Amino acid sequence: MPACKKTSISASKPLASAHTPMSQRASPVNGDKASGRMHKRSRSGCYTCRLRRKKCDENHPTCGACANLQVQCNYKRPDWWTDAALRRGRKEHIKNTIKQTKMRERNGNHPSHLNRHRNMSGAMPTSPVNEYGAPMYSESYDMFNSQLPTPGLGNAPYGPYVPSYEVDVRTERQTFVNDVPTRHDSLTSTFSAFAPPQLSAPMPTFAGDEWFGDEYFAQAGGYNGYTQDVVDPTMDKTHSLLQSNIAVSEHDRPLLDHFIHNVLRQIFPVLEAHGKGNLRAKAILRALETNKCYLHCCLSVASIHLKTTEGLEGEQIDHDIMRHRYEAISQLCQALGEDINHEEILDATLAMIFFHCSVGPADDYLPDIPWFDHFQAASNLVTRLELPNALVQDSYGALATPFSMSLTSWIDILGATMVGKTPQFAHQYRSKYLSQTMSGLRELMGCDDKVMYLISEITCLDSLKSDGRIDGMAVCCHVQLLGQQLKSTEPADLALESPYHPTTGAIQPEILTKTISHIFRLAARIYLCSLVPGFDRSQESNESLVAAVTHALQFIPAGPYGYDRSLVWPLLMTGVFSGPSTSFRAVLANRTAALGDYGDLGSFGRMYRLLQEVWRMTDDPISSSQVAPGDKSHNSSLTSPISKLEGSESPSGAGATMGGREIKRQQAHWRDIMKRNNWNYLLI
C-alpha cells in the first residue's frame, strides 16, 4: 500500500526569560503562545522520557515511567536541557539511578516491587509521597538540576544571554487504500538551540545519545501477576514507532513487549556482532505488524520464554502458549488454502522452527508439530519461490542471498544431521561450493559457508552409508576426499586470538567468525571420521580433534552474553565422541554453568541433555565388583529409559551380571537415543 510521508519543521519564538518583566510577557487573554508551545511540548512527553528517548504516558504530575523508576519527572523544561555538557551529565545521573532501582528491585526491598501489579492494572501513584507513604526526596531538592553553578556563556555571538529557541520536527505518515485514507501517524521531536535555527541545516545532535541502548529499566507492564524485568536493546525511535503499530490485545501486549525486549536480541547473536542485528530487528517488527501468523508464533515463543525464565507454572501460561500456537497454525493453514502470500507463509514457518528451538525448554510437554514437518512445508515454499538461486540487493546495494534462504540453508544442513537424511537442497549447496557462491551463513550463524556446504556433503555420505547404498571401501574413499576439501577451507593463518578489541573491548566479528568456523571445521572432521568402519572415540586421532576443539573454546566468549549458544552443533559432535577422560566434558560443564538459566533453554539445553544421556549409555564398562550390594542409587544410574523401551530383563539395563564380571554399557548411536526418547530436537 502506498504511504504518504511529510515532514514539517517549525521554529518557535524565544522562550521568555525569568528576568522578563511581567508586563512584557504574553497574556493568556491575548493568546499565550508560550503556553500553547508548552502544551504542544507536553504532548511529546516529559523531559526525562524525552532525554531517555522513551515513550511517555504523559500522566501528571508524574508519568508512569518516572514513577516506576523513582526519578524526577519534569514537564517544565529544566536548565540542563539546552546545554550539551549538562545534558550528558544528566544522562549518566539517570542511568545510575535506574541501576540502583533495579538492584533494589532484585533484592526485593524496593517499594515498586511490592506494588508493581497494582500499578500495572492502572492504579499509577499520583506522586511518590502519596504512593509509598514517605517522600523519596524533598520538595526543595531537584535531583535533575546541577548542584554546581551554571557557567557563563562569556562572549557569546549574541551576547552574554541568549534566549533559547526550540525546533519542533513533526513527521506524519498517512496510508491510503484505493485513495481512501485509512491511517494517520504523527511523531513530534523537539530540539533546542541558542541561536535562531537555520531550516536548511541538519538537526543538531548531542554526543553520547547512544547511552540508552544498554540501560536496565523496569517496564510499565505486567502479565497476570508477575513482572517484567527487561533489558531494552538497541531500539531507537523507529523501533518504537514500529512497535506501536503492532495491533495486539491488552492481554497480549506484555507478551509482545517481552518478545521484543528479551527474546529478539537473543535470536541472532552473530548477526548482532556483524552489525546487522538492527536491520533484522526492524524487518521482524514489520513482519509482526503485517503477518498475523508470524505475530502469533512470536507471542507463543514469548510465552514459552516467560515460563522457562521466570519459572511460571499454572494453566494460564500454558493456555497462552497453546492459544497462540494454535492460532499461528490456523492462520498458516488458511493462507496455504488460499494459496497466497507465499513469502509471508515461509517467514512464519521458519519462525515456528527456529524461534522455538532457540528458547524452548528441553522437556517441553505441550503438544507441538515436529520441526521436520514444518520444514517440509518450508522447503516446498522455497522451491515455489525459486529462492535457492535467487539474489536480492542488501542494505548496502550488493547482491546477496535472501535472508529466508540463508535461514533455510542453516536449518536444512544441520537439521539433516539430526535425522541422518540428505539435505533438501544438497545439489544447490554442492553447486555453490564449486562456484564459490556464498549463502550468507557466515554472517548469520558464524560458520564459513564453504564449511557448511561440506557438512552437507558429509551428511549425504552418512545417509548413503545408513541406507546401505555404499560399502565400507567407498566410504573410506569419500572420507579421504572430503577431509582434503575441509583442509582446503582453512585460512592461511590458523592462529586463534581473543575476539575482544584490545582498546575498546568491542567484539571483532571477523575474528569471532574465524574461531567459530574453526570449531565447526574440527567438529565436521570428527563427524566425518565417525563414518569410517571400525571408528572408536578412544583413537588417538579423534582425541586430538576433541582436544583441539577444547583449546579453541577458550577464544569464544562464555556466559549469558557469550557465543556458546552459537556452537550447539559442533559441541554436540565433539561431545558424543569424547571419552570420559577428556577435558572437553569438564570445560563444557563449566561453560554450561556460566550460562546460568540459559544453559537449560533452547538448543543448547537440549544438546547438553542429550550428551549426558549418551555418556551415561556409552561410557567405559564398570566392574560389578565395584557395585556394593543393595546400592540402589548406583544401579538406578545405570538404568535408562531406553533399556526399558527395549524390554531388557537386566536390572541395570546394560547387561549386568554377577560374580565380578563387567557391566557393559550399551553402544547406542546418539540418533537412536533421541528417537527412543521421542526427542525431536533441532540442535543448531
Protein Blocks (a to p, Z undefined) as FASTA:
>chain_A
ZZddddddddddddddfklcfklpccfklopaklmmmmmmmmnopfklmmnopacehiaf
bdfklmmnopacdfbdcfklmpmklmmmmmmmmmmmmmmmmmmmmnopafklmmmmmmmn
opacfbfklmnopafbdfklcfkbcfbdcddebjafkbjbdcdddddddddddddeehia
fbdcddddddddfbdcdfkbccdddehklmmmmcccdddddeehiacddddddddfklmm
mmmmpccdfklmmmmmmmmmmmmmmmmmmlmmnopmmmmmmmmmmmmmmmmklmmmmmmm
mmmmmmmmnopacjklmmmmmmmmmmmmmmmmmmmmnopakllmmmmmmmmmmmmmmmmc
fklcbdcddfklmmmmmmmmmmmnommlgccddfkopacddfklmmmmmmmmmmmmmnop
acfklmmmmmmmmnopaehlmmmnopafklmmmmmmmmmmmmmmmnopacfklmmmmmmm
mmmmmmmmpcfblcdcdfbdfklopacfklmmmmmmmmmmmmmmmmmmmmpghiafkbmk
lmmmmmmmmmmmmmpcedjklcklmmmmmmmmmmmmccfkbmklmmmmmmmmmnmmmlmg
cjllmmmmmmmmmmmmmmccddfklpcghilklmmmmpcfklmmnopabfnlnopaehhi
acddddddfklmmmmnopacddZZ
